[in-house]
Amino acid sequence: MKTNIINSPKVIQERKRLDKNNVFKEFVLDESYKNLGKDKTYYLYTYGCQGNESDSEKIRGLLEEMSFTITYDLSKADLILMNTCAIRKNAEDKVFGELGRLKQLKRKNPNLIIGLSGCMAQEESVINKLLTKYQNVDFIFGTHNIDSLPKILYNTMSNIERYVDVLSYEGDIVENIPIVRESNIKAWVPIMYGCDEFCTYCIVPYTRGKERSRLKENIIKEVEGLIKEGYKEITLLGQNVNAYGKDFVGFKYDFGDLLNDLSKLGIERIRFTTNNPKDFDDKQIEAIKNSSNIMPSIHLPVQSGSNKVLHKMNRKYTKEEFISLVDKIYKEIPNVSITTDIIVGFPSETEEDFKETLDLFKRCNFEGAYTFIFSKREGTPAYSYIDESITEEVQYDRLYRLNELVNEGYKRGNLRFKDKIVKVLIEGTSKNQPDTLMGYTENNKLVNIKGDSKYIGKIVNVKIVDAKTWSLDGEIIDDQN
């Protein structure tokens, strides 16, 4: 099959940060694409972070605007699209494994169209592998041109050829892309795209491009629309939300300003992720402290407790600076829950470095963490770091020892709410217990509750009767809405 390569990613170009102002534009669907999916179904895979989940909601919106209908039966799909993650090698391995299995469906149904998007599509090595070893993939696009999906799909279906359009540079900030949200209670709200940090282990600055912020007017408009639709909670998204607004030219408006403005709109709950400690400033802390609807739950990735390792990771802060920030947050927001990210087995990490990480976890009183073994990502500086002393056995031993502490942190964080009355946003029923409601506290603690389905979508007062490692059990006292 002929392959039409419009644009293909190049690592060298993805490292560059072009000195140009952001381009803002409005999405408009071409009339010729509106019935492209009539009488056709689609199946959408989503891998990775909240940013990918948000992107998938836009992909769904675009597909359904083109008259495609979602199916949850893979064998009945006319179009299969994989929105991928590249943060770790095992995430990529899952996608390649699934693509291998999809070859069988393609053989049974030659008219089946398979597409791939997301962060994996932004990797030069992945594109080369897809083009040579995965002939069943019909079209590929990246993170910078989701709004081009209608055109890409039209060209793929019309010309019966493989179509590749992946930009190596950041795309425009496109507003009003149609969205089909997964929930009618909680919503993702991207406030910025990209990352300029270039941590040595991380592929994100290459796959997501430079930092670029949405205008506050468009964010406020989106949140006002969500309030009118009855949404109770929003989560502000960015690879580094704390850097919001730093790219604006000609005026000053930062993340603290945005938090203050959004808190006045009337949305009942505001969360945000992901944070970078070096950009978490006093104005942001004050906004959380002074706004009852900004939740006292902060995910603050530290990655390591060793200054030597932090320097090699290019994290741009020291252990002492991180501890100072955490102490300030606890002082100003006493009820806050802080969680973190930690990587073990980073090249050059000694046993002493690792013990410093354990000590930091205890010192900062974290109430949980996402923990990872270092994963080499081609194209990043750390890909070439070699340390034969850190074997797989050493990595897993350190992960196991760290997770013992992390589990204690989860349990400790839950225990402090036992016998207390907390506000819980009821999201639905428990996966494993259909007669049990589930929801989250302001501190982002999972609560299971026996109760009537009439409470779903409401914020209710709940008395916590039991605290487990991963969840709380509660009883509804009364509803607040």
N, C-alpha and C positions, 0 to 999 in steps of 0.2 A: 504493500500500500504506500502511495506517495505521502511524504511528510512535508507539510507547509510550515516552516519555522519563521514566524514573524519577528519574534524577539526571543532570545535565549539568555539565561543568567550567566554572568561572568564574575567570579569571586573578586577579581581586581577592581572591577567597577563597583561592586557592592560595598567595598571598603570606603569608597570616596564619600565625602559629604559636600555636595554641591552648594556653592554660595548663592542661593537663590531664594526668593520669597516663596511662601506657600501659595499654591493656586487653589482657590475655592470655586466649586461649581455645583450646579444642581443636576440631579439625575432626571432624565426624561427617557422613557422607553419608546423606541422607534415603533411606529404602528405596524410595520411589516413583521415584527417579532411577536406580536400579542397572541397569535394563535399557533405558534410554533409547536407547543406541546399539547394541542387539543387531542383528546382521547389517548394521551400517553401518560405513563406513570414514572415517578422517579424515586430512587432510594438514596439517602444521604448518610454517609459515614462522617462522624466528627471525632477527631483525635486531638488531645492536647488541652491547652489552657482555656480560661474564660474568654480570652481574645478570640480563640478559634470558635468557641461556642457562639459568640456574638457574630462572627463572620458567617457561620452557618445559618443563623437566623436571616441574614441578608441574602444568602444564596437561596434559601427557601422562598424568601419574598420575591426574588427575581424569577425563579422557576414558576411559581404560582401566578405571577403577573403574566407569564408567557403561556398560561393555561395548562401547565403540567399539574398532575395530582399526585400527592405523596402516597407511597405504599410502604408497608412494613414487612412485606413478603418479598425477599430478594429475588426469588425465582420469577416473580410477575412484573419486575421492573423493566421499563423500556430504556431508562437512563439510570446509570449508577455513578454517583459522584463521591469522591473521597477527599474530604478536607483534612489535610495532614499536619502532623507535628514533627519538628526536627530537633527538639531540645535534647533528646538522648537517643542513642543508637537503638535501644530496644523498641522505642516508638516507631522508628523507621522499619525495623525488622518486622513488626506487626503488619505494617502496610504492605511490604513486599510479600509477606506470607499470604495476606488476603488477596492481593493481585494474582498470585499464583493459583489460588482456589477459584478465582473468577474466570480463569481461562476455560474451565469446564462449562460455565454458563454461556460464555461466548461461542463455544463450539456448538452448543445446543441451539443457540439463538444468534445467528450471525448479524442480525439487525440490532442487537443490543449495543448501546453506546456507553462507553466507560470513560470517565474523566477524572483527572487528579488536580487538586489545587492545594493551597496552603503553603506552609513553610518548607516542606520537602521540595516543592516545585521550584523554590528559589535557590536550590543548591545545584551548582554546575555538575557535580559528580552524579547526582541523582538523575538529572535530565539525561545525561549520557547513558546511564544504566537503563532508564526507561525506554529510550529510543532503540537500544540494541537488544534488550532481553525481554521487554514487555510490549510486544506488538499488539496486545489486546487493549492497550490504553489509547483511546481515540483523540483525546484533547487534553491539554495541560495549560493552566494559567496560574499566576502566583498571587501573592498577598497584596500587590499594589494596584491590581486592575480587576477587582471583583465586579465593578460596574460594567466591564466589557464582556461579562458572561453571555448576555443575549447575542451579541455579535459573534463571539467565538463559537457558540453552539449552533447558530444559524449557518456559519461557514462550514462547520464540521458536517452538519446534516445535509447541506446542499451540495457540497463538493465531494462528499464521500472520500475524505482524505484526513490523515492525522494533522492536527492543528496545534501548534505550540506558540503561545504568546505570554512570555514571562519577562517582565521588566527588571533590569538590573539597578534601576534607580527608583526612588520613591515616587509614587503616583500622586495625583491630586487629592485634595480632601473633598470628597463627593457627598453632598447632603441629599436627603430625601430618597435614598435607595429604599425600596419597599422592604419591610421586615415582617416575618412571621415568627413571633416569639414563642418560646417553649412554654412559658408560664403566663398566666394572667394575674399573678400576684406579685412576682419579683421580676425586675428587668435589668439587663445589662445596658449600660450607657457608656460607650467609648468616648473619652474626652481628648485623647491624643493617640498618635500612632508612632511606631518606631522607637529606637533607642540609640543613644550616642555614647553609652558607657564603655563598650568594648572590653568587658571582663574577658580575660584570656581564654576561659573555658566555654564561652557562650556564643552560639550561632545566631542569636536573635538580631543583633545589629546588622547582620548581613541579610537575613531573611525578611526583616521588617523595615529596613531603611532608617533614615535619619528621623530624629524627633520632630514631630509637627503637630501642632495643637489645633483643635477645632475652635471656632469663634464662640465666645460665651453666649451670644445671642441664640445660636443654633442649639447649644446644649440646653439652655433654659427653655427654649421652645419645645424641645423633645420631652423634657421632664414635665413641663406643664401639660403636654398631651397625655403623658402617662398618668398623671394625677386625675385628669378628666375621665380616663378609661378605668379608673378604680385601682390602679396599682398601689401597693402598700410600701414597697421597698425598691430602691435602685442601688446598683453597684457601679461606681464610676471605674472605668477601665483604662489602663495604659500600661505599657511595659515599665514605665517609671512615672506614675501619676504625680509624684512630688515635683517633677520638672515641668509640669503643665505651664504654658505661657512663657517659658524662657526663650522660645523661638520667635515670639512676636516682635515685629519691627515697628517702631514709631509710637508705641504705647506700652504701658506697664499694667499687667493684670496676671496674677499668678494663682497657684492652686489654693492658697489660703483665701484669696478673694472669691474664687469660685465656690468653695465650701460655704463661705458666709452667705453668698447670694442664693445658693440652692437651698440652704437651710430655712430661708424665709418663704419658700414657695408653698409649703404645706404638705410636702411628701412626708410620710410618717417615719420612714427609715432611710438613712443614707449610709452606704458602705463604700469602700474604695480599695483598689488593689491594682498593681503591685507597687510596693514602696521601695525606695532606695534610701538607706540611712543618711547618706551624705546630703540629700536634698530635703530632708524632713525638718522643717524649720519651726521657729516659735509661733509664727502666725498660724500655721496649720494646727499646732497643739492647742492654741487659744480657741480656734474655731470649734474643735471637738469639745473642748472643756465647756464652752459657752452655749453650745447648741444641743438641745435635748434629743433632736432627731438624727444627729450624727452618732453612729453606734460606737460604744467604747470597746471596740475590738480591732486590733491593729496587727496586720501581718508584716513583720519587719525582718526580711532576710539578712542574716549575718554571714552565712556560708562557712566561716571558720573562726575559731577563737585565738588563732595564732597570727601575730603581726607579720611574721615572715611569709606565711601562706597567703594572708590577705594581700600583701604587696605583690606576690607572684600572680595572684588572681586579678590584679589591677582593680581592687575594690575601692580605692581612693578614700579610705578611712582606716583608723587604727582601732584596735580592741578597746582602748581607753576612751576614744571618742564615741564608740558605739555604746559602751556602758554609761557614759555621761548622758547620752540621748535617752536611753531607757530609763535612767533614774529621773530625768526631768519629766518624762511622760508619766511615770508612776506618781510623781509628786503633784503634777497638775491634774491628772485624771485618775484618782485613787482606785476607782472601780474597773479600770481597764484590764482587758485580757490581751496579752501579747504572745503571738506565735512567730515562728521563724522558719527559714530554710537552712539546711546544713549539708555540705558536700564532704564526704570522707574519702580518703585515699587519693587526694590530689597529689600530683608529682611533687616530691620534696617534703611531703608531710611526714615528720618523724613521730615516734610514739609520744615524745614530749609535746609536740605540736597538737597531737590529738587530745592529750590530757588537758591542754589549755582550752580546747573546745568543750570538753566535758565540764570543766570548771566554769566556763562562761555560761553554759546552759543553766547551771545551778545558780550562778550569781545573778542572772537576769530573770530568774523565776518564770521562765517561759511556760505557757500552758499548752504546749504541743509544738510539733514541728513536722515539716516535710523533709525527709532525709533521703540522701542519694549517694550512690557510689559515683565517683568521677567517671564521666563518659567522654571519650575522645571524639571531637567533632571536626571533621576535615574542613580546613579553611580557617580555623581558629589558631591563635598562637600556641595554645596548650596542646594542640594535636601533635606537635613535634617534641613536647617535653617527655623526657625518658627518665624513669627511675625504677630500676629493676628490683629495688628493695621492697617496693610496694606491690606485692603479688596479689592475686585475686583472693587468696586465703586471708591475707592481711586486711584487705578492703572489707570483706564480709565479716571478719572478726570485729573490726571497728564499728561497722554499721550495727551489728548485733548489740554491742556494748552501749552505743549511743542510744539505740531504740529502747533499751531498758530504762534509761533516764527519761526519754521522751514520753514513754507510757506512764511513768510516774507523774510527769508534768500534766498529762491529760487528766489523770485521776485527781491530782491535787487541785487542778483548775475547776473540776466538776464538784468536788467535795465542798468547796467554799459556798456553794449555792444550796446545799442540803438544808431543808426545813425553811428555806426562804421563799417569799412570793416574788415571782419574776414575770415579766411580760414576754409572751411567746406569740410569734406570728405563725399561725397554723397553716401549713402548706398542703397537706393532703393526708393520705393514710400511709402507714408503714408498709414497706415492701414485703416484709415477712409476716406481718400481722394485719390483715385487712380491717380488723375491728379496732385497730389502734391508730389514733391520730399522731402526726409528727409535725414538728416545727422547730424554730430556732429562737433562742433568747437574744436579747440585745448584745450579749457577749459572744454570740455565735455558737452557743452550746446546743447540741441536738437534744430535744426532749420528746419522749414518747408518752402519750396521754390516752387514757380511755375516755371517749367522749363522742358526742353526736357529730355527724358530718356537717351540720349547720354552722359549725365553727370554722370550717375551712375558708381561708381568705380573711380571717379576722385576727386582730391582736387581742389576746385574752390574758387575764391574770391567772397564773398557775403556781400552785404550791409544789415545791420539789420534795418528793418523799423518799427518793433513793438516788444515789450518785454512783454510777459505774465508771469504768475507764473511758468508754467511748460515748456514753450518753447519760441522760438523766431521765428519771421517771417522775411524772407529775400528775396533779389533780387540778382540774379547772375550778377556780374560785368564782369568777364571773367574767363576762365578756365586756370589753371596753367600747365596742362600736355599736 
